[in-house]
Structures are given as C-alpha cells and as structure tokens.
Amino acid sequence: MKIAVLGGGHGCYAAAADLSEAGHEVSFWRRDTAALQPVIDSGCITIKDDEGQRDIPIAHVCPEISQALKGAQLIVIPTPAVAQLDIARAMAPHLTDGQVVYLPPGTFGSFLMAEAVKAAGNKAEVTWAETGTLPWLVRKHGPNTVAITTRATRLPTGVYPASRTEHGLNIIRQAFPVIEPCEDAMSGALMNAGPIIHPPLIIMNAAPLQHFEAWDIHNEGTQPAVRSVTDKLDLERIAIREALGYSAPHFPLADHYHTDKWMYGDVHKKLVKSGDWREHIDLHHHRYMTEDTMLGLSFQASVADWANVDAPISKGLLAIAGGIVGEDLRKGPRALVTLGLAGKSKDDLRELLFTGAP
C-alpha cells in the first residue's frame, strides 16, 4: 500500500521505517527540510530494536508535501498535536477523495484538521481517524536513527466522520493490524493516554525536573503518590466516556503498570530499563506540557464540564499547569468552547461526529 508519513518527531521516523520494513511504499515528509537531509542523503532510516540494528530503505523522501501525498491511500501523522493545524493547512490543497488520515494519537485532531481542510476550500471526501497512543515506544538516537523499545499490541481507533468507519478501518488495518474500533473520533480522543500519564508526572515532579539536568519521570518520578493521582485522573476520563455512552474496554491506565492488557502489553519495566526516557524536560516547551497538558488535559476538562462530570483532578492539574506556564488553560486550543462545540447538545454532537457536517 502507498503510505505517506508526515512529521519529524520520534514516532514519524519510526513509522517511516517500520512501515517500509513491512513492505509498504512509504513517502516521508517533514517541514524542516534541513533536518530531513540526512534521510534524503542516505535514503534510509536505521532501526534499533530487539532484533538488532538495520538500515531500512525509504521509497520516497520528499522535500515537498505534495510529493508525499500524491497517490497515498493512507496518510499517517504521528507528530505532536501542536503541529496538526499547520500540517492540515499544508495538506489541504493536495488531499483527494478516498484518502484516509490516521493520527496516532489524535487529541481530537481529526475534527480540527478536517475543519481546517474544509476551511481551506478542499471538499474532497477524506476520512480521518485517531487512536490513544503512538504505535511505538521510541526515541531518536540520531538524525536518521530510531530506537524502538516496543510496538503497540492494541490501538483503539475512532473515525471521523463515523459514517466512514468501515472504509477508514479497512485501510488503516492494512498497516496497523492491531487496531480496534471505537464508536467515533471523540471516543478515540478519550482513549488518549498522554493527558493521563504525563501531566501528573511532570507537575508532581516539577522541582526535580527543574533541578536536575536529566530526570526519568517513569522511574524515580513514578512513586505511589503520583500513581494514586494518575489512577484518579484516569477514573475521571472513564467517567466522561461512560457519561457520553461510550462502552468498554476503556483501556484503564493501571493496566499499563500491572498487566499485559494495555496498548503496549506489559512494558513499563522495559521502558524504564531502556534509559531513553531519562531526559531533560523543559516545563514550558516539552510536549508533555504543550501537547498532553495544554491541549489534551484541557480537552478532557472541557468535555467533563460539558457532560456534567465531576473532574476535580483534571481541573486541579490544569490550574497548576497554568500557574507554571502563566496562562489560563481552561480555554485552550482543544477546549470544546474554542472548537465551537460547547453549545451543542449531546444529540447534535453525536450527529456531527457521525456525519461530519459542519
């Protein structure tokens, strides 16, 4: 299958290499052409994983986004959500009927990007989908080298509009056989693990993060007090899902720590052992703040308000994060009020998610 991979983050390089090794014809693009140059020069991305180290040829390394999108059946954008709007605007002139765009994870970006493409004047019948995590636990080890600690074993996925779910999942499943259907894009967005695991870890570890040059929030930073807050935050997410009529499995984050039933299986000890997550985290600029907190947690808190679900942990963490960055995050870019959805009834929103009508 022809697949376009867009973006320059850890997951984007993993996607380009992993999907190429699986036999797909991959076109790889990122906005920063200078940073892409090592892949352009070599034509390869190096993977390091349990099977060793190897160079994976990439069929097309594209300085222009139009080249990457041409003829692609599936477009994979595993980039931080803060880049989604810019990428949507860059994609807009080039998308065509039948293409499927997959956001792993999405942070409700499927709705945002679809509306941005429509606003740019493209009326093509494009299907959007999102899941709850990256398909890889991965870190870059160089300009064209990625170390993959593990791959996802389950990817709960919602489609926008939900009326195209069968088409969307049929295409995505060819690249990611482990996807599992969710009811719609909001259900998929409320599977996002980032806004559950990362805000407590960075906020409750704020002092050591600012004191030490590098700190592993998943090792020393994951202590019983933090885990207790994380569990309660996740219960709020599940309560929101239930209030909206979404069914189990809800993929409780506790499974990540205690079982093999979560999206990556039993992998927490492997993640810590890798050492790749002992890093410097700037509390103002790291994606755990800019993506998972300022976007993802703001989205969750706004949906809780809209659905009349009590969510003191979500709102408390969001307030403290706002104190750190000096912003009121209650009306962040992904809050329902900002997206123009806060005034909709549940029936109206359900209809929107199914039909995709503006």
C-alpha positions as CSV (number, residue, x, y, z in Angstrom):
1,M,0.0,0.0,0.0
2,K,1.1,3.6,-0.7
3,I,1.5,5.4,2.6
4,A,2.6,9.0,3.3
5,V,4.2,9.6,6.7
6,L,4.2,13.3,7.7
7,G,6.1,14.9,10.5
8,G,9.5,15.0,12.2
9,G,9.1,13.6,15.7
10,H,10.3,10.3,17.1
11,G,7.1,8.5,16.0
12,C,7.3,9.8,12.5
13,Y,10.7,8.3,11.9
14,A,9.6,5.0,13.5
15,A,6.5,5.0,11.2
16,A,8.5,5.6,8.1
17,A,11.0,2.8,8.9
18,D,8.6,0.3,10.4
19,L,6.0,0.6,7.6
20,S,8.7,0.4,4.9
21,E,10.2,-2.7,6.5
22,A,6.6,-4.2,6.5
23,G,6.6,-3.9,2.7
24,H,4.6,-0.7,2.1
25,E,5.7,2.0,-0.3
26,V,6.4,4.9,2.0
27,S,6.7,8.6,1.2
28,F,8.3,10.5,4.1
29,W,8.0,14.3,4.6
30,R,8.7,16.8,7.4
31,R,8.5,20.6,7.4
32,D,12.2,21.1,8.4
33,T,14.0,20.1,5.1
34,A,17.4,20.7,6.6
35,A,16.6,18.2,9.4
36,L,15.3,15.7,6.8
37,Q,18.6,16.0,4.8
38,P,20.3,13.0,6.4
39,V,17.5,10.8,5.3
40,I,17.4,12.3,1.9
41,D,21.2,11.7,1.5
42,S,21.2,8.1,2.8
43,G,17.7,7.1,1.6
44,C,17.4,5.1,4.8
45,I,16.4,5.2,8.4
46,T,18.2,3.0,10.9
47,I,16.1,0.9,13.4
48,K,17.5,-0.4,16.7
49,D,15.2,-2.9,18.5
50,D,15.2,-6.3,20.0
51,E,16.2,-7.8,16.6
52,G,19.3,-5.7,16.4
53,Q,20.3,-2.7,14.2
54,R,19.5,-2.4,10.5
55,D,19.1,0.2,7.8
56,I,15.6,0.4,6.2
57,P,15.4,2.0,2.7
58,I,12.6,4.6,2.4
59,A,11.0,4.6,-1.0
60,H,10.4,8.3,-1.3
61,V,11.9,11.0,0.9
62,C,10.0,14.1,-0.1
63,P,11.0,17.8,0.5
64,E,7.5,18.8,-0.8
65,I,4.3,17.6,0.9
66,S,2.6,17.4,-2.4
67,Q,5.0,14.7,-3.5
68,A,4.4,12.7,-0.3
69,L,0.6,12.9,-0.6
70,K,0.2,12.0,-4.3
71,G,-1.4,8.6,-4.7
72,A,-1.2,7.8,-0.9
73,Q,-4.1,5.6,0.3
74,L,-3.1,6.1,3.9
75,I,-1.6,9.2,5.5
76,V,0.0,8.7,8.9
77,I,0.7,11.7,11.1
78,P,2.3,10.5,14.4
79,T,3.5,14.0,15.2
80,P,2.8,16.0,18.4
81,A,-0.7,17.5,18.3
82,V,0.7,21.1,18.3
83,A,1.8,20.6,14.7
84,Q,-1.5,19.2,13.4
85,L,-3.1,22.5,12.4
86,D,-0.1,23.7,10.4
87,I,0.2,20.3,8.7
88,A,-3.6,20.3,7.9
89,R,-3.2,23.7,6.1
90,A,-0.2,22.4,4.2
91,M,-2.1,19.2,3.2
92,A,-5.3,21.0,2.2
93,P,-4.6,21.7,-1.5
94,H,-3.4,18.1,-2.1
95,L,-5.9,15.8,-0.5
96,T,-8.2,13.7,-2.7
97,D,-11.3,11.6,-2.4
98,G,-10.9,8.3,-0.6
99,Q,-7.7,9.1,1.3
100,V,-7.5,8.1,5.0
101,V,-5.6,10.2,7.5
102,Y,-4.5,8.5,10.8
103,L,-3.4,10.4,13.9
104,P,-1.7,8.2,16.5
105,P,-2.6,9.8,18.9
106,G,-5.0,12.5,17.9
107,T,-6.1,14.7,20.8
108,F,-9.3,15.3,18.8
109,G,-7.2,16.5,15.9
110,S,-9.3,14.5,13.5
111,F,-12.1,17.1,13.9
112,L,-9.7,20.1,14.0
113,M,-7.8,19.0,10.9
114,A,-10.9,18.1,8.9
115,E,-12.4,21.5,9.6
116,A,-9.1,23.2,8.7
117,V,-9.1,21.4,5.3
118,K,-12.7,22.4,4.6
119,A,-12.0,26.0,5.6
120,A,-9.2,26.0,3.0
121,G,-11.7,25.1,0.3
122,N,-11.0,21.4,-0.2
123,K,-14.2,19.4,-0.3
124,A,-12.6,16.0,-1.0
125,E,-14.2,13.1,0.8
126,V,-11.3,12.4,3.2
127,T,-11.6,10.1,6.2
128,W,-9.9,11.0,9.5
129,A,-9.1,8.7,12.4
130,E,-7.2,8.8,15.7
131,T,-6.1,6.4,18.4
132,G,-4.9,6.6,22.0
133,T,-1.1,6.4,21.7
134,L,1.8,6.2,19.4
135,P,2.2,2.7,17.9
136,W,5.8,2.7,19.2
137,L,7.6,3.5,22.3
138,V,10.5,5.1,20.5
139,R,13.3,7.7,20.9
140,K,15.6,9.0,18.1
141,H,19.3,8.2,18.6
142,G,20.5,10.4,15.8
143,P,19.4,12.3,12.7
144,N,18.2,9.2,11.0
145,T,18.3,6.5,13.7
146,V,15.4,5.4,16.0
147,A,15.4,3.0,18.9
148,I,12.1,1.2,19.3
149,T,11.6,-0.2,22.8
150,T,8.3,-1.9,21.9
151,R,5.4,-1.8,19.5
152,A,1.7,-1.4,20.4
153,T,-0.4,-4.5,20.7
154,R,-3.8,-2.8,20.7
155,L,-4.8,0.6,19.1
156,P,-8.3,1.7,19.9
157,T,-9.3,3.8,16.9
158,G,-12.2,6.2,16.2
159,V,-13.1,7.6,12.8
160,Y,-14.3,11.0,11.7
161,P,-16.9,11.1,10.3
162,A,-18.1,7.8,11.9
163,S,-20.2,7.0,8.9
164,R,-16.9,6.1,7.1
165,T,-15.7,3.8,9.8
166,E,-15.6,0.7,7.7
167,H,-13.6,2.4,4.9
168,G,-11.2,4.0,7.4
169,L,-10.5,0.9,9.4
170,N,-10.2,-1.3,6.4
171,I,-7.4,1.0,5.1
172,I,-5.7,1.5,8.4
173,R,-5.8,-2.2,9.3
174,Q,-3.5,-3.0,6.3
175,A,-0.7,-1.0,8.0
176,F,-1.7,-1.5,11.7
177,P,-3.4,-4.9,12.1
178,V,-3.8,-4.3,15.9
179,I,-6.4,-1.5,15.6
180,E,-9.7,-2.0,17.5
181,P,-12.8,0.1,16.6
182,C,-14.1,2.9,18.8
183,E,-17.5,4.5,18.4
184,D,-16.3,7.7,16.8
185,A,-13.5,10.3,16.9
186,M,-14.3,11.7,20.4
187,S,-14.3,8.1,21.7
188,G,-10.9,7.7,20.2
189,A,-9.7,11.0,21.6
190,L,-10.8,10.0,25.1
191,M,-8.5,6.9,24.8
192,N,-5.5,9.2,24.6
193,A,-3.1,8.1,27.3
194,G,-0.8,11.2,27.1
195,P,-3.1,13.5,29.0
196,I,-3.5,10.9,31.8
197,I,0.1,9.7,32.3
198,H,2.1,12.8,31.6
199,P,0.5,15.8,33.4
200,P,0.8,14.2,36.9
201,L,4.3,13.1,36.2
202,I,5.6,16.5,35.1
203,I,3.6,18.6,37.6
204,M,4.3,16.4,40.6
205,N,8.0,16.1,39.6
206,A,8.3,19.8,38.7
207,A,11.1,20.5,41.3
208,P,13.4,17.7,40.3
209,L,12.8,18.4,36.6
210,Q,14.0,21.9,37.1
211,H,16.8,21.0,39.4
212,F,18.5,18.0,37.6
213,E,19.8,18.1,34.1
214,A,18.0,14.8,33.4
215,W,15.3,13.0,35.3
216,D,13.3,9.9,34.5
217,I,9.7,10.6,35.4
218,H,8.8,7.0,34.6
219,N,11.4,5.6,37.1
220,E,12.2,7.8,40.1
221,G,9.3,10.1,39.2
222,T,6.7,7.3,39.4
223,Q,6.0,7.0,43.1
224,P,2.9,5.8,45.0
225,A,1.6,9.4,45.4
226,V,1.9,10.1,41.7
227,R,0.3,6.8,40.7
228,S,-2.6,7.5,43.1
229,V,-3.3,10.8,41.3
230,T,-2.9,9.2,37.9
231,D,-5.4,6.5,38.7
232,K,-8.0,9.1,39.9
233,L,-7.4,11.2,36.8
234,D,-8.0,8.1,34.7
235,L,-11.2,7.3,36.5
236,E,-12.4,10.8,35.5
237,R,-11.6,10.0,31.9
238,I,-13.6,6.8,32.1
239,A,-16.5,8.6,33.8
240,I,-16.6,11.0,30.9
241,R,-16.6,8.2,28.4
242,E,-19.5,6.5,30.3
243,A,-21.4,9.7,30.5
244,L,-21.2,10.0,26.7
245,G,-22.4,6.5,26.2
246,Y,-19.1,5.0,25.1
247,S,-18.6,1.4,26.0
248,A,-15.8,-0.7,27.4
249,P,-13.0,-1.5,27.0
250,H,-11.8,1.9,28.3
251,F,-8.1,0.8,28.5
252,P,-7.5,1.9,32.1
253,L,-4.0,3.2,32.5
254,A,-3.5,1.0,35.6
255,D,-3.2,-1.9,33.1
256,H,0.0,-0.3,31.8
257,Y,1.7,-0.8,35.1
258,H,0.2,-4.1,36.3
259,T,-0.9,-6.3,33.3
260,D,-0.3,-7.1,29.7
261,K,-3.8,-5.9,28.6
262,W,-2.9,-2.3,27.8
263,M,-1.9,-0.8,24.4
264,Y,1.7,-1.9,24.7
265,G,1.3,-5.0,26.7
266,D,3.4,-5.5,29.8
267,V,6.1,-3.0,29.0
268,H,6.6,-0.4,31.9
269,K,9.7,-2.2,33.2
270,K,11.2,-2.4,29.7
271,L,10.5,1.3,29.2
272,V,12.4,2.2,32.4
273,K,15.3,-0.3,31.6
274,S,15.9,1.3,28.2
275,G,17.1,4.5,29.8
276,D,15.8,6.5,26.8
277,W,13.3,8.4,29.0
278,R,15.9,9.8,31.3
279,E,15.9,13.2,29.7
280,H,15.7,17.0,30.2
281,I,12.1,18.2,30.3
282,D,11.5,21.9,29.9
283,L,8.2,22.5,31.7
284,H,7.3,25.3,29.3
285,H,8.2,23.7,26.0
286,H,8.3,19.9,26.3
287,R,5.4,18.2,24.5
288,Y,4.2,16.7,27.8
289,M,3.2,20.3,28.7
290,T,2.4,21.8,25.3
291,E,0.6,18.7,23.9
292,D,-0.6,16.5,26.7
293,T,-1.5,19.2,29.2
294,M,-2.3,22.4,27.4
295,L,-4.2,20.5,24.6
296,G,-5.1,17.1,25.9
297,L,-5.9,17.8,29.5
298,S,-7.7,21.0,28.6
299,F,-9.8,19.0,26.1
300,Q,-10.7,16.4,28.8
301,A,-11.6,19.0,31.4
302,S,-13.8,20.9,28.9
303,V,-15.6,17.7,27.9
304,A,-16.1,16.9,31.6
305,D,-17.8,20.3,32.1
306,W,-19.9,19.9,29.0
307,A,-21.0,16.4,30.1
308,N,-21.6,17.4,33.7
309,V,-19.0,15.0,35.0
310,D,-17.2,15.9,38.2
311,A,-13.4,16.1,37.4
312,P,-11.5,17.8,40.2
313,I,-8.2,16.2,39.4
314,S,-8.3,17.2,35.7
315,K,-9.2,20.8,36.6
316,G,-6.7,20.9,39.5
317,L,-3.8,19.7,37.4
318,L,-4.8,22.1,34.6
319,A,-4.8,25.0,37.1
320,I,-1.4,24.2,38.4
321,A,0.0,23.8,34.9
322,G,-1.5,27.2,34.1
323,G,0.3,28.6,37.0
324,I,3.6,27.2,35.7
325,V,3.3,28.5,32.2
326,G,1.4,31.7,33.1
327,E,-1.7,31.0,31.1
328,D,-5.4,30.2,31.8
329,L,-5.6,26.8,30.2
330,R,-9.4,26.3,30.7
331,K,-10.0,27.7,27.2
332,G,-7.0,26.1,25.5
333,P,-6.9,25.4,21.7
334,R,-8.7,22.0,22.1
335,A,-11.3,23.0,24.7
336,L,-14.8,22.5,23.3
337,V,-15.6,26.2,23.7
338,T,-12.6,27.1,21.5
339,L,-13.6,24.4,18.9
340,G,-17.1,25.9,18.8
341,L,-18.8,22.8,20.2
342,A,-19.6,23.7,23.7
343,G,-23.1,24.9,22.9
344,K,-24.1,21.7,21.2
345,S,-26.4,19.1,22.8
346,K,-25.3,15.5,23.1
347,D,-27.6,14.5,20.2
348,D,-26.2,17.3,18.0
349,L,-22.6,16.4,18.7
350,R,-23.3,12.8,18.1
351,E,-24.8,13.6,14.7
352,L,-21.8,15.8,13.9
353,L,-19.4,13.1,14.8
354,F,-21.3,10.6,12.6
355,T,-21.9,12.8,9.5
356,G,-19.0,15.2,9.6
357,A,-21.4,18.1,8.7
358,P,-20.0,21.5,9.9
